[in-house]
Amino acid sequence: MKKTYKIDVDCANCANKMEDAAKNTAGVKNATVNFMTCSLSPGKMIVEFEDGQEPAAVMKQVLKNCKKVESDCEIFL
C-alpha cells in the first residue's frame, strides 16, 4: 500500500536525509520525498508500506526518525 503525505522540508539535502530515515524505518518498503514542491508549499512524501503494516503506527516512527535529521520537520499525517 502506498500513501502520500505532505512534508515541510527546507533543503534538498535534508529531504534526502529524511527520505533515507523513512526508508530505514521498520514497516516501510520504500519512500520518496519530492523536494521540488517544497519551496512553494509543503512537499510530498510517498511511503510504500510492507504488507500487513498499519500505516498510522509506522508513520509515527517515520516522523520520529525524520525529526532526528531535522528537529523542526513536520509530516502532516
N, C-alpha and C positions, 0 to 999 in steps of 0.2 A: 504494500500500500504506500502511495506517495501522497504527501500533503505539502502545501505551500504556506509559509509563514512570512509575515512582514518582520524585517530586522533593521535596526538602526545601527549603522556602522560608519565610521568616519573616513577610513582609508582602505586602499586595495590590499595593503599588507595585512591589516587587521582582519579584513574579510577572508583572506586566505587562511589566516591562523584560526579564525572561528570555524571555517569550513573543515579544517583538519580536526579541530576539537570535536565538532559534531560527528564526523566520520569515525572517530575513535571512541564514541560513546556506545556502551552496550545496548543492543537493540536496534542500532542504526545500520542499515545495509549500505546506504550511500547518502551523501549530502552535497549540495552545491549552494554557494552564495553568489548572487548576481549583484556585484558592486556597482555596475554601471547605472542601475536605477536608484542607488542610494543617495547620490548627490542631489536629486530632485525631491525625493520623498523616501520613506523607508524602502529599503531594498527587499529582495526576496531570498528566502532560504527555502530550498526544496529538499525535503527529507524523505527518503525511502526507508521504511521500517522493515525489519526482519519479520518473517511470518510468525504470527502468534503474539506479537508485541502490542502493548497498549500505548498508542501514540502520546496520550496526555502524560503518562508516567515517564516515558522515555524523554519527552521534551523538557520536563523539569530538570532532568540530569544534563541534557544538552545545554540548557540555559546556565546551569552551574558551571559547566566546563567552559562555556564561552565567556563567562564573567571572570574566569581565571586569566583569560587573554586580554580582555578589556573590561574593567570593572563597571563601566557605565553602559555596557551593552544592553540593549533591550530587544527581546524577541516577543512579538505580540502573539500570544498563544490563543 
